[in-house]
Amino acid sequence: MARVVMFVYNDVRTDARVLREAAALADAGHDVTIIGRPTNPTSRVGDTEQRGRVKIVRVPIPGGWRILLAFIRHPWRLGRWVALRILGGLKSLPGGVGELLLGLGVGLAAIPWSVVRLPFFLLGRALGRRTTPGGSLLDWLVRWRWATLGWAKGAAAAAGPADVYHGHDLTGLPAAVGAQRLHGGLVVYDSHEIFLESGTNAGRPRWIKRFFARLERRWAAGAAGVVTVNDALAGELRTRLGVSDVTVVHNCPPRWTPPLDLADHLRPAAGIPAGAPLALYHGGFSAHRGLEELAEAILVPGMEHVHAAYLGYGSMRADLGRMAAEARFGGRLHVVEAVPPDELVAWVAGADVDVMALQRSTLNHYLSTPNKLFESLAAGVPVVASDFPDLHRVVLDNPEGPLGEVCDPADPVSIAAAIRRVLDAPEDERLRLRARCLAAAHDRWNWERESAKLVALYARFTGGTSPA
């Protein structure tokens, strides 16, 4: 069997896909290590952790880039840092001459740059200009060059010899390629999304995205395998990367069978009356995920008795709390704190319908099949999803019948109509729908089935045995 090192640019604590893939390969007999970064990105200290058969190593991000970014943004604020470098260098002469010269150099350069930069900074504040989401282009490039690629270099060095280097997303791929250059072996590229069309990356100038697309294509060219999360993304990656063979491993949870005495966790936690119709959103609280649209949907005529709950965490947590307190919602909008991943499906099972009205803000959203889709099916809960290609295929093209409804995610009336089609169906029909969702998860959309495809891919180029 093979030694496998995975690279992912996060702390590997809650990344379900990475942890599941690593565990599946370890269960197949491979020796698996995941290299990530510390939870605190400013930490200069790494650590190790053992999760079952998988070893996790966290490699710190080099810290010098933060000073460069501070110098670019606010050079006049570097006085204390400069003073500490100079004093530290003087106290430890002759060995501290490097630190002394660094402090003097930055200090001298900061003076003329402050004269140029400060008026523009003050003018921007006076005009009320907001910070660009994800930082300016220059911020982004600095982070890529010295943080992401700096970490990749350290992670590659820490990996040691291995048979396969498995890079997760475009931030993990350069570490895998770097390790291959150092030690040989094979590379697997696991693209969870179209990285350059996701989040704030999608809004970057075309010329810089073309540059990074060429980098991605070059790094992926020598990969022994490319893996992604659904068929729509696989088709896009074949075109973008110029590869013909892409293995699809959907982000499905393991099979789950609800106990006979399954408790309703959601309504008591949110203060919702027992038996009240409940539409759930679960997952990350961030922009373009249909959070506001779901709230507006429960105000549509005919939805007066429906409650909506948000279960999760994220940057919009405070905004959701303020919105839930607005009188117009009449106490029917609720925010529930995130629960541990191993409890999530049992909590989701308490909902009548799970709503994922992803907005068509990026190509990545349009082509996605979010984890929450398969978590809902695992819980036996029908979904209302955006009418996007792969979401439509999973929800409406199920061989035994639909698993919910699709909607126009930008239109609260369309979302409300889809929710009502689920909630207003006769009770026996709703029970059959829930049973169909659970059956689809057990038969088709489960990690046991999906992980076998990853294990089979590894068997092709490591000489192992494919699962039966």
VOPAGU-2260 file (C-alpha; in pm, 1 decimal, decimal comma):
REM VOPAGU-2260
SITE   aa  ch    i         X         Y         Z
SITE  MET   A    0       0,0       0,0       0,0
SITE  ALA   A    1     100,9     362,4     -45,1
SITE  ARG   A    2     213,2     645,9     175,8
SITE  VAL   A    3     -21,0     936,3     106,0
SITE  VAL   A    4      24,5    1298,3     213,1
SITE  MET   A    5    -268,8    1537,2     174,3
SITE  PHE   A    6    -233,7    1915,5     176,0
SITE  VAL   A    7    -516,5    2151,9     271,1
SITE  TYR   A    8    -492,4    2522,7     355,2
SITE  ASN   A    9    -701,6    2512,1     673,0
SITE  ASP   A   10    -669,0    2368,1    1023,2
SITE  VAL   A   11    -825,5    2029,2     931,1
SITE  ARG   A   12   -1055,6    2035,7    1233,6
SITE  THR   A   13   -1394,9    2054,8    1064,0
SITE  ASP   A   14   -1324,2    1989,0     694,8
SITE  ALA   A   15   -1554,3    1688,4     656,5
SITE  ARG   A   16   -1449,6    1605,3     300,0
SITE  VAL   A   17   -1077,4    1601,5     370,3
SITE  LEU   A   18   -1116,5    1400,9     690,2
SITE  ARG   A   19   -1350,7    1149,6     525,7
SITE  GLU   A   20   -1123,8    1101,8     225,1
SITE  ALA   A   21    -820,8    1051,6     446,9
SITE  ALA   A   22   -1006,1     801,3     666,7
SITE  ALA   A   23   -1131,6     609,6     361,6
SITE  LEU   A   24    -779,5     574,4     222,9
SITE  ALA   A   25    -642,3     476,8     564,3
SITE  ASP   A   26    -916,5     214,9     602,9
SITE  ALA   A   27    -809,4      78,4     262,7
SITE  GLY   A   28    -461,5      19,5     405,8
SITE  HIS   A   29    -276,8     335,1     299,7
SITE  ASP   A   30     -52,2     531,0     538,5
SITE  VAL   A   31    -217,4     876,8     537,6
SITE  THR   A   32     -96,4    1211,5     671,3
SITE  ILE   A   33    -280,4    1541,7     631,2
SITE  ILE   A   34     -75,9    1862,8     638,0
SITE  GLY   A   35    -273,1    2175,7     721,8
SITE  ARG   A   36    -208,2    2500,1     907,1
SITE  PRO   A   37    -269,5    2614,5    1267,9
SITE  THR   A   38    -616,1    2733,1    1369,6
SITE  ASN   A   39    -467,2    3073,4    1447,7
SITE  PRO   A   40    -312,6    3176,3    1115,2
SITE  THR   A   41     -66,2    3406,3    1294,7
SITE  SER   A   42      72,1    3123,5    1508,8
SITE  ARG   A   43     436,3    3042,4    1451,0
SITE  VAL   A   44     402,8    2705,1    1623,2
SITE  GLY   A   45     283,1    2391,8    1450,2
SITE  ASP   A   46     135,7    2081,8    1610,3
SITE  THR   A   47      37,6    1723,4    1536,7
SITE  GLU   A   48    -278,8    1525,2    1603,4
SITE  GLN   A   49    -383,6    1165,4    1552,7
SITE  ARG   A   50    -740,3    1094,4    1437,2
SITE  GLY   A   51    -789,9     723,9    1412,7
SITE  ARG   A   52    -542,1     597,3    1155,4
SITE  VAL   A   53    -477,8     943,6    1011,3
SITE  LYS   A   54    -198,8    1172,8    1127,8
SITE  ILE   A   55    -254,8    1548,8    1105,2
SITE  VAL   A   56      41,3    1788,0    1093,5
SITE  ARG   A   57     -13,4    2163,8    1111,1
SITE  VAL   A   58     261,1    2373,8     952,9
SITE  PRO   A   59     270,8    2747,4    1039,1
SITE  ILE   A   60     224,9    3015,9     776,1
SITE  PRO   A   61     539,3    3230,2     737,7
SITE  GLY   A   62     476,7    3561,1     913,6
SITE  GLY   A   63     684,9    3812,4     720,6
SITE  TRP   A   64     410,6    3879,8     464,1
SITE  ARG   A   65     199,4    4056,3     727,6
SITE  ILE   A   66     464,3    4324,3     767,3
SITE  LEU   A   67     477,3    4367,1     390,1
SITE  LEU   A   68      98,6    4403,2     378,7
SITE  ALA   A   69     102,5    4648,1     669,0
SITE  PHE   A   70     374,3    4845,2     490,2
SITE  ILE   A   71     164,0    4864,8     174,3
SITE  ARG   A   72    -157,5    4960,3     355,3
SITE  HIS   A   73     -56,0    5170,6     657,7
SITE  PRO   A   74     321,2    5237,2     666,7
SITE  TRP   A   75     274,7    5507,8     934,4
SITE  ARG   A   76     158,0    5240,9    1179,9
SITE  LEU   A   77     485,8    5046,8    1171,2
SITE  GLY   A   78     669,1    5269,9    1419,2
SITE  ARG   A   79     649,8    5025,1    1711,0
SITE  TRP   A   80     754,3    4729,1    1494,9
SITE  VAL   A   81    1049,8    4926,7    1355,5
SITE  ALA   A   82    1156,0    5038,2    1704,7
SITE  LEU   A   83    1143,9    4682,3    1840,3
SITE  ARG   A   84    1353,9    4552,0    1549,3
SITE  ILE   A   85    1615,7    4825,7    1597,1
SITE  LEU   A   86    1634,0    4785,7    1975,9
SITE  GLY   A   87    1641,2    4406,8    1948,8
SITE  GLY   A   88    1921,0    4423,8    1695,0
SITE  LEU   A   89    2125,9    4665,9    1904,7
SITE  LYS   A   90    2090,2    4451,1    2216,4
SITE  SER   A   91    2213,0    4138,9    2041,7
SITE  LEU   A   92    2502,8    4277,8    1835,4
SITE  PRO   A   93    2695,4    4152,5    1648,8
SITE  GLY   A   94    2449,3    3868,3    1586,4
SITE  GLY   A   95    2155,4    4108,4    1563,6
SITE  VAL   A   96    2293,3    4312,5    1274,9
SITE  GLY   A   97    2041,4    4158,4    1034,6
SITE  GLU   A   98    1746,8    4254,9    1253,8
SITE  LEU   A   99    1892,0    4603,5    1302,4
SITE  LEU   A  100    1932,2    4658,9     929,5
SITE  LEU   A  101    1580,7    4526,0     862,2
SITE  GLY   A  102    1431,2    4770,4    1111,4
SITE  LEU   A  103    1630,2    5063,0     975,2
SITE  GLY   A  104    1547,2    4975,2     614,7
SITE  VAL   A  105    1173,6    4943,1     675,0
SITE  GLY   A  106    1171,1    5259,4     885,0
SITE  LEU   A  107    1350,6    5465,7     623,1
SITE  ALA   A  108    1132,0    5331,2     341,5
SITE  ALA   A  109     811,4    5391,1     541,8
SITE  ILE   A  110     868,7    5766,0     567,1
SITE  PRO   A  111     842,7    5861,0     195,6
SITE  TRP   A  112     577,4    5593,2     131,9
SITE  SER   A  113     365,3    5736,2     416,4
SITE  VAL   A  114     381,2    6076,5     250,6
SITE  VAL   A  115     242,3    5923,5     -70,1
SITE  ARG   A  116      -4,7    5677,2      83,9
SITE  LEU   A  117    -160,1    5875,9     370,3
SITE  PRO   A  118    -347,1    6136,4     159,7
SITE  PHE   A  119    -514,2    5861,7     -45,9
SITE  PHE   A  120    -606,2    5673,1     270,9
SITE  LEU   A  121    -761,4    5982,3     430,0
SITE  LEU   A  122    -943,9    6071,3     109,5
SITE  GLY   A  123   -1091,6    5721,6      89,8
SITE  ARG   A  124   -1215,4    5745,7     448,5
SITE  ALA   A  125   -1363,2    6088,5     387,5
SITE  LEU   A  126   -1552,1    5955,4      84,6
SITE  GLY   A  127   -1677,3    5658,8     287,1
SITE  ARG   A  128   -1515,3    5396,7      66,7
SITE  ARG   A  129   -1557,0    5048,1     202,4
SITE  THR   A  130   -1289,8    4781,6     214,6
SITE  THR   A  131   -1311,2    4550,0     -83,7
SITE  PRO   A  132   -1444,6    4207,3      23,0
SITE  GLY   A  133   -1146,5    3973,7      43,3
SITE  GLY   A  134    -908,1    4269,7      35,0
SITE  SER   A  135    -770,7    4465,9    -256,3
SITE  LEU   A  136    -605,0    4295,5    -550,7
SITE  LEU   A  137    -266,3    4386,9    -406,0
SITE  ASP   A  138    -363,6    4238,6     -68,3
SITE  TRP   A  139    -476,2    3921,6    -242,4
SITE  LEU   A  140    -154,2    3888,3    -440,8
SITE  VAL   A  141      61,6    3949,3    -134,3
SITE  ARG   A  142    -125,7    3682,5      59,5
SITE  TRP   A  143     -91,8    3438,8    -230,8
SITE  ARG   A  144     277,3    3497,6    -285,7
SITE  TRP   A  145     399,4    3504,9      73,4
SITE  ALA   A  146     127,4    3334,2     280,2
SITE  THR   A  147     -26,6    3062,0      60,6
SITE  LEU   A  148     286,6    2980,8    -139,1
SITE  GLY   A  149     507,7    3034,9     166,7
SITE  TRP   A  150     301,0    2780,1     359,2
SITE  ALA   A  151     306,7    2547,4      56,4
SITE  LYS   A  152     685,0    2551,5      54,8
SITE  GLY   A  153     701,4    2468,8     426,2
SITE  ALA   A  154     431,4    2202,7     395,0
SITE  ALA   A  155     610,9    2036,2     103,2
SITE  ALA   A  156     934,7    2026,8     302,1
SITE  ALA   A  157     753,6    1877,9     603,1
SITE  ALA   A  158     585,9    1605,2     397,9
SITE  GLY   A  159     887,4    1383,0     344,0
SITE  PRO   A  160     895,4    1107,9      80,3
SITE  ALA   A  161     556,9     966,0     -18,7
SITE  ASP   A  162     398,7     772,6    -302,2
SITE  VAL   A  163     113,1    1020,1    -355,2
SITE  TYR   A  164      78,2    1389,9    -274,9
SITE  HIS   A  165    -288,6    1487,2    -268,2
SITE  GLY   A  166    -353,9    1861,9    -301,0
SITE  HIS   A  167    -695,0    1993,9    -195,9
SITE  ASP   A  168    -806,4    2297,1    -396,3
SITE  LEU   A  169    -581,1    2546,0    -567,3
SITE  THR   A  170    -433,7    2649,4    -229,6
SITE  GLY   A  171    -319,1    2293,6    -155,8
SITE  LEU   A  172    -206,9    2199,6    -506,1
SITE  PRO   A  173     125,3    2395,6    -505,9
SITE  ALA   A  174     229,2    2213,1    -186,5
SITE  ALA   A  175     163,5    1877,5    -355,2
SITE  VAL   A  176     355,4    1981,8    -666,4
SITE  GLY   A  177     639,3    2116,4    -451,7
SITE  ALA   A  178     662,4    1790,7    -255,7
SITE  GLN   A  179     670,8    1593,3    -580,8
SITE  ARG   A  180     961,5    1805,9    -702,5
SITE  LEU   A  181    1148,7    1737,5    -379,6
SITE  HIS   A  182    1077,8    1367,3    -343,7
SITE  GLY   A  183     922,4    1226,9    -660,6
SITE  GLY   A  184     594,2    1037,6    -639,6
SITE  LEU   A  185     252,6    1114,2    -788,2
SITE  VAL   A  186      16,7    1411,1    -752,5
SITE  VAL   A  187    -361,4    1401,3    -713,9
SITE  TYR   A  188    -553,0    1728,8    -753,2
SITE  ASP   A  189    -878,6    1741,2    -554,4
SITE  SER   A  190   -1070,0    2049,9    -668,6
SITE  HIS   A  191   -1367,1    2104,0    -436,5
SITE  GLU   A  192   -1488,0    2394,7    -650,5
SITE  ILE   A  193   -1389,5    2618,9    -938,4
SITE  PHE   A  194   -1156,3    2808,6    -709,9
SITE  LEU   A  195   -1111,3    3114,3    -930,1
SITE  GLU   A  196   -1489,8    3147,1    -965,2
SITE  SER   A  197   -1568,7    3113,3    -595,1
SITE  GLY   A  198   -1639,4    3380,5    -333,0
SITE  THR   A  199   -1438,2    3699,9    -364,4
SITE  ASN   A  200   -1201,2    3530,6    -613,5
SITE  ALA   A  201   -1476,7    3551,6    -876,5
SITE  GLY   A  202   -1466,1    3931,7    -869,5
SITE  ARG   A  203   -1095,0    3965,0    -941,7
SITE  PRO   A  204    -985,1    4118,2   -1273,1
SITE  ARG   A  205    -993,8    3884,3   -1571,0
SITE  TRP   A  206    -625,6    3924,5   -1644,7
SITE  ILE   A  207    -517,7    3801,7   -1300,4
SITE  LYS   A  208    -765,5    3512,4   -1309,9
SITE  ARG   A  209    -624,8    3412,4   -1651,6
SITE  PHE   A  210    -276,1    3415,1   -1500,8
SITE  PHE   A  211    -380,9    3191,0   -1212,1
SITE  ALA   A  212    -580,5    2967,4   -1447,0
SITE  ARG   A  213    -261,4    2906,0   -1645,6
SITE  LEU   A  214     -79,9    2823,8   -1321,3
SITE  GLU   A  215    -353,6    2582,3   -1219,1
SITE  ARG   A  216    -350,8    2414,7   -1559,7
SITE  ARG   A  217      28,4    2379,0   -1550,8
SITE  TRP   A  218      31,1    2238,0   -1196,1
SITE  ALA   A  219    -252,0    1995,9   -1276,1
SITE  ALA   A  220     -99,3    1880,8   -1605,2
SITE  GLY   A  221     123,8    1626,2   -1436,7
SITE  ALA   A  222    -138,9    1497,7   -1193,9
SITE  ALA   A  223    -202,6    1123,6   -1193,3
SITE  GLY   A  224    -565,6    1193,5   -1103,8
SITE  VAL   A  225    -811,6    1481,9   -1074,3
SITE  VAL   A  226   -1100,2    1458,0    -828,4
SITE  THR   A  227   -1402,6    1684,6    -781,4
SITE  VAL   A  228   -1744,4    1691,2    -615,1
SITE  ASN   A  229   -2005,9    1662,2    -893,9
SITE  ASP   A  230   -2057,9    1604,2   -1265,6
SITE  ALA   A  231   -2109,3    1970,0   -1358,7
SITE  LEU   A  232   -1779,5    2071,8   -1199,5
SITE  ALA   A  233   -1609,0    1771,5   -1360,3
SITE  GLY   A  234   -1715,1    1893,7   -1703,8
SITE  GLU   A  235   -1587,6    2244,2   -1630,9
SITE  LEU   A  236   -1254,9    2112,8   -1500,7
SITE  ARG   A  237   -1201,3    1895,7   -1807,9
SITE  THR   A  238   -1219,2    2210,5   -2018,9
SITE  ARG   A  239   -1020,1    2435,7   -1787,4
SITE  LEU   A  240    -742,8    2189,6   -1706,3
SITE  GLY   A  241    -729,5    2007,4   -2038,5
SITE  VAL   A  242    -777,6    1666,9   -1875,8
SITE  SER   A  243   -1009,1    1388,7   -1987,2
SITE  ASP   A  244   -1036,2    1178,2   -1673,3
SITE  VAL   A  245   -1195,6    1338,6   -1365,6
SITE  THR   A  246   -1319,5    1124,9   -1076,6
SITE  VAL   A  247   -1639,5    1251,8    -911,7
SITE  VAL   A  248   -1663,7    1194,4    -536,4
SITE  HIS   A  249   -1975,6    1365,1    -402,6
SITE  ASN   A  250   -1968,5    1523,1     -55,0
SITE  CYS   A  251   -2215,5    1279,6      99,4
SITE  PRO   A  252   -2230,4    1186,1     467,7
SITE  PRO   A  253   -2234,3     820,4     573,0
SITE  ARG   A  254   -2563,9     633,1     573,8
SITE  TRP   A  255   -2781,1     721,0     872,7
SITE  THR   A  256   -3086,6     539,8    1002,4
SITE  PRO   A  257   -3316,8     746,7    1222,6
SITE  PRO   A  258   -3395,4     583,6    1557,4
SITE  LEU   A  259   -3756,9     499,8    1636,0
SITE  ASP   A  260   -3756,1     750,7    1921,2
SITE  LEU   A  261   -3583,3    1032,1    1728,8
SITE  ALA   A  262   -3611,9    1355,4    1926,0
SITE  ASP   A  263   -3689,2    1693,7    1771,0
SITE  HIS   A  264   -3385,6    1903,1    1861,7
SITE  LEU   A  265   -3456,4    2205,8    1643,1
SITE  ARG   A  266   -3789,4    2334,2    1772,8
SITE  PRO   A  267   -3698,7    2328,5    2143,8
SITE  ALA   A  268   -3359,5    2491,0    2072,0
SITE  ALA   A  269   -3522,1    2769,3    1867,5
SITE  GLY   A  270   -3830,6    2814,0    2084,3
SITE  ILE   A  271   -4064,0    2700,1    1806,6
SITE  PRO   A  272   -4397,9    2544,4    1911,0
SITE  ALA   A  273   -4416,5    2167,5    1870,4
SITE  GLY   A  274   -4566,8    2071,1    1537,6
SITE  ALA   A  275   -4525,5    2416,0    1377,6
SITE  PRO   A  276   -4418,8    2394,3    1008,5
SITE  LEU   A  277   -4041,8    2447,1     994,5
SITE  ALA   A  278   -3824,1    2541,2     697,0
SITE  LEU   A  279   -3454,5    2505,1     776,4
SITE  TYR   A  280   -3137,2    2655,1     637,6
SITE  HIS   A  281   -2823,9    2488,0     770,8
SITE  GLY   A  282   -2463,1    2559,3     688,8
SITE  GLY   A  283   -2242,3    2866,2     661,1
SITE  PHE   A  284   -2390,7    3209,2     726,5
SITE  SER   A  285   -2242,7    3405,9     438,0
SITE  ALA   A  286   -2349,9    3616,6     142,9
SITE  HIS   A  287   -2528,0    3481,0    -165,2
SITE  ARG   A  288   -2660,3    3167,5       6,6
SITE  GLY   A  289   -3024,4    3275,2       7,3
SITE  LEU   A  290   -3043,7    3367,1     376,0
SITE  GLU   A  291   -3230,8    3694,5     322,0
SITE  GLU   A  292   -3445,5    3540,8      48,2
SITE  LEU   A  293   -3563,6    3264,4     282,3
SITE  ALA   A  294   -3657,4    3524,3     544,3
SITE  GLU   A  295   -3858,6    3719,7     288,4
SITE  ALA   A  296   -4025,8    3397,6     172,5
SITE  ILE   A  297   -4198,1    3340,9     508,0
SITE  LEU   A  298   -4363,9    3683,2     467,0
SITE  VAL   A  299   -4531,4    3579,2     140,1
SITE  PRO   A  300   -4911,6    3533,1     174,5
SITE  GLY   A  301   -4992,4    3173,1     260,3
SITE  MET   A  302   -4674,5    3132,7     471,4
SITE  GLU   A  303   -4814,4    3292,7     788,9
SITE  HIS   A  304   -4772,3    2979,4    1002,1
SITE  VAL   A  305   -4430,2    2872,6     871,5
SITE  HIS   A  306   -4120,5    2923,7    1085,3
SITE  ALA   A  307   -3770,8    2949,6     939,6
SITE  ALA   A  308   -3457,1    2851,7    1131,4
SITE  TYR   A  309   -3090,4    2908,9    1051,2
SITE  LEU   A  310   -2858,4    2644,2    1196,6
SITE  GLY   A  311   -2487,2    2714,3    1163,0
SITE  TYR   A  312   -2225,3    2984,9    1196,5
SITE  GLY   A  313   -2045,9    3246,3     989,0
SITE  SER   A  314   -1986,3    3611,8     913,9
SITE  MET   A  315   -2357,6    3695,8     886,5
SITE  ARG   A  316   -2448,2    3561,7    1233,3
SITE  ALA   A  317   -2505,6    3907,3    1383,5
SITE  ASP   A  318   -2704,5    4023,5    1078,5
SITE  LEU   A  319   -2934,7    3721,7    1107,9
SITE  GLY   A  320   -2985,9    3786,7    1477,9
SITE  ARG   A  321   -3090,1    4146,4    1409,3
SITE  MET   A  322   -3319,7    4036,3    1128,9
SITE  ALA   A  323   -3484,4    3771,3    1347,4
SITE  ALA   A  324   -3567,0    4042,8    1603,3
SITE  GLU   A  325   -3756,4    4254,7    1349,0
SITE  ALA   A  326   -4125,2    4285,3    1430,8
SITE  ARG   A  327   -4233,4    4206,1    1075,5
SITE  PHE   A  328   -4130,5    3842,1    1117,7
SITE  GLY   A  329   -4350,3    3799,8    1423,4
SITE  GLY   A  330   -4104,1    3576,6    1605,1
SITE  ARG   A  331   -4102,2    3322,3    1319,4
SITE  LEU   A  332   -3736,6    3368,1    1226,3
SITE  HIS   A  333   -3481,6    3187,4    1444,9
SITE  VAL   A  334   -3103,4    3148,3    1466,5
SITE  VAL   A  335   -2962,3    2831,4    1624,5
SITE  GLU   A  336   -2596,8    2780,6    1708,6
SITE  ALA   A  337   -2399,9    2523,1    1509,6
SITE  VAL   A  338   -2385,7    2168,8    1642,8
SITE  PRO   A  339   -2100,9    1912,7    1623,0
SITE  PRO   A  340   -2074,6    1747,6    1279,6
SITE  ASP   A  341   -2156,7    1402,9    1416,4
SITE  GLU   A  342   -2488,1    1537,4    1555,7
SITE  LEU   A  343   -2588,0    1743,4    1253,5
SITE  VAL   A  344   -2800,0    1490,9    1061,9
SITE  ALA   A  345   -3010,9    1415,6    1370,9
SITE  TRP   A  346   -3079,3    1788,0    1413,3
SITE  VAL   A  347   -3165,1    1837,3    1045,1
SITE  ALA   A  348   -3412,0    1549,7    1070,1
SITE  GLY   A  349   -3640,0    1770,6    1280,8
SITE  ALA   A  350   -3715,4    2004,7     988,8
SITE  ASP   A  351   -4007,0    1967,9     748,9
SITE  VAL   A  352   -3805,8    2102,0     455,3
SITE  ASP   A  353   -3444,9    2214,8     409,6
SITE  VAL   A  354   -3400,1    2524,7     192,4
SITE  MET   A  355   -3083,5    2593,7      -7,8
SITE  ALA   A  356   -3160,3    2895,2    -226,1
SITE  LEU   A  357   -2804,7    2952,2    -348,0
SITE  GLN   A  358   -2781,3    3267,6    -554,9
SITE  ARG   A  359   -2631,8    3268,7    -903,4
SITE  SER   A  360   -2360,8    3508,0    -789,7
SITE  THR   A  361   -2072,2    3300,5    -924,2
SITE  LEU   A  362   -2018,1    3015,0   -1166,4
SITE  ASN   A  363   -1912,2    2809,0    -868,5
SITE  HIS   A  364   -2251,3    2850,5    -698,3
SITE  TYR   A  365   -2431,9    2772,9   -1022,5
SITE  LEU   A  366   -2248,4    2442,5   -1065,0
SITE  SER   A  367   -2244,1    2338,8    -700,9
SITE  THR   A  368   -2407,1    2059,5    -502,8
SITE  PRO   A  369   -2353,9    2182,9    -144,5
SITE  ASN   A  370   -2290,9    1942,4     141,7
SITE  LYS   A  371   -2624,6    2042,4     295,0
SITE  LEU   A  372   -2807,6    1881,1       2,4
SITE  PHE   A  373   -2679,4    1534,7      86,9
SITE  GLU   A  374   -2701,7    1593,2     462,9
SITE  SER   A  375   -3071,7    1669,9     417,4
SITE  LEU   A  376   -3129,1    1352,8     217,8
SITE  ALA   A  377   -2935,8    1151,6     477,2
SITE  ALA   A  378   -3176,8    1287,3     738,9
SITE  GLY   A  379   -3479,4    1199,5     525,0
SITE  VAL   A  380   -3573,6    1565,6     482,9
SITE  PRO   A  381   -3701,3    1693,8     145,2
SITE  VAL   A  382   -3522,9    1993,5      -3,4
SITE  VAL   A  383   -3608,7    2315,2    -180,9
SITE  ALA   A  384   -3309,0    2401,4    -395,6
SITE  SER   A  385   -3205,4    2650,4    -661,2
SITE  ASP   A  386   -3294,1    2535,7   -1011,1
SITE  PHE   A  387   -2929,3    2489,0   -1112,4
SITE  PRO   A  388   -2794,1    2198,8   -1324,3
SITE  ASP   A  389   -2671,5    1941,0   -1074,6
SITE  LEU   A  390   -2913,9    2047,1    -800,7
SITE  HIS   A  391   -3199,8    1994,7   -1047,5
SITE  ARG   A  392   -3061,2    1654,2   -1145,3
SITE  VAL   A  393   -3032,5    1527,8    -787,1
SITE  VAL   A  394   -3365,1    1669,8    -664,6
SITE  LEU   A  395   -3597,4    1612,8    -960,7
SITE  ASP   A  396   -3437,4    1336,5   -1168,8
SITE  ASN   A  397   -3428,7    1076,0    -893,9
SITE  PRO   A  398   -3543,8     745,6   -1053,1
SITE  GLU   A  399   -3799,6     671,3    -779,7
SITE  GLY   A  400   -3946,1    1021,2    -783,8
SITE  PRO   A  401   -3851,0    1376,0    -679,9
SITE  LEU   A  402   -3672,4    1447,2    -352,0
SITE  GLY   A  403   -3820,1    1794,1    -311,0
SITE  GLU   A  404   -3870,9    2102,2    -523,5
SITE  VAL   A  405   -3662,0    2356,7    -714,4
SITE  CYS   A  406   -3713,7    2731,8    -725,0
SITE  ASP   A  407   -3587,8    3061,5    -858,8
SITE  PRO   A  408   -3352,9    3146,4    -569,7
SITE  ALA   A  409   -3367,2    3521,3    -631,4
SITE  ASP   A  410   -3747,4    3532,1    -593,9
SITE  PRO   A  411   -3893,1    3489,0    -241,3
SITE  VAL   A  412   -4235,3    3417,2    -397,1
SITE  SER   A  413   -4085,6    3124,9    -592,8
SITE  ILE   A  414   -3909,0    2998,4    -279,1
SITE  ALA   A  415   -4231,4    3025,2     -79,7
SITE  ALA   A  416   -4429,3    2839,5    -349,4
SITE  ALA   A  417   -4176,8    2555,9    -349,8
SITE  ILE   A  418   -4185,7    2530,6      30,3
SITE  ARG   A  419   -4566,5    2522,0      24,8
SITE  ARG   A  420   -4570,8    2244,8    -235,6
SITE  VAL   A  421   -4385,0    2031,7      18,3
SITE  LEU   A  422   -4566,0    2144,1     333,2
SITE  ASP   A  423   -4918,1    2148,7     188,3
SITE  ALA   A  424   -4906,4    1797,1      43,0
SITE  PRO   A  425   -5129,2    1537,0     213,3
SITE  GLU   A  426   -4966,1    1370,9     511,6
SITE  ASP   A  427   -4927,3    1031,3     344,6
SITE  GLU   A  428   -4756,4    1196,4      46,6
SITE  ARG   A  429   -4519,9    1387,5     275,2
SITE  LEU   A  430   -4430,2    1064,6     455,6
SITE  ARG   A  431   -4357,8     894,1     123,3
SITE  LEU   A  432   -4140,4    1189,8      21,1
SITE  ARG   A  433   -3935,0    1167,2     339,2
SITE  ALA   A  434   -3900,1     791,2     294,3
SITE  ARG   A  435   -3788,3     846,6     -66,0
SITE  CYS   A  436   -3520,3    1094,9      46,9
SITE  LEU   A  437   -3387,9     850,0     305,1
SITE  ALA   A  438   -3392,4     565,3      52,9
SITE  ALA   A  439   -3203,4     775,9    -203,3
SITE  ALA   A  440   -2939,0     851,8      58,0
SITE  HIS   A  441   -2907,0     484,0     150,9
SITE  ASP   A  442   -2900,8     359,4    -207,8
SITE  ARG   A  443   -2714,7     632,5    -392,8
SITE  TRP   A  444   -2604,4     944,3    -204,0
SITE  ASN   A  445   -2382,0     814,5      76,3
SITE  TRP   A  446   -2013,9     823,8     168,1
SITE  GLU   A  447   -1978,2     445,1     163,1
SITE  ARG   A  448   -2055,6     449,0    -209,3
SITE  GLU   A  449   -1868,4     769,6    -295,2
SITE  SER   A  450   -1549,4     689,0    -105,5
SITE  ALA   A  451   -1520,2     361,0    -295,7
SITE  LYS   A  452   -1453,2     564,8    -611,6
SITE  LEU   A  453   -1160,8     740,7    -443,9
SITE  VAL   A  454   -1018,8     411,7    -317,1
SITE  ALA   A  455   -1054,9     264,4    -667,3
SITE  LEU   A  456    -869,3     562,0    -818,1
SITE  TYR   A  457    -577,9     505,1    -581,7
SITE  ALA   A  458    -579,0     134,0    -658,0
SITE  ARG   A  459    -524,7     217,3   -1026,0
SITE  PHE   A  460    -188,2     383,4    -971,3
SITE  THR   A  461     -66,3     233,4    -643,4
SITE  GLY   A  462    -130,8    -131,8    -721,4
SITE  GLY   A  463    -378,8    -172,7    -438,4
SITE  THR   A  464    -710,3    -354,1    -446,1
SITE  SER   A  465   -1028,7    -179,3    -555,6
SITE  PRO   A  466   -1331,1    -217,4    -330,5
SITE  ALA   A  467   -1584,5    -475,4    -438,3
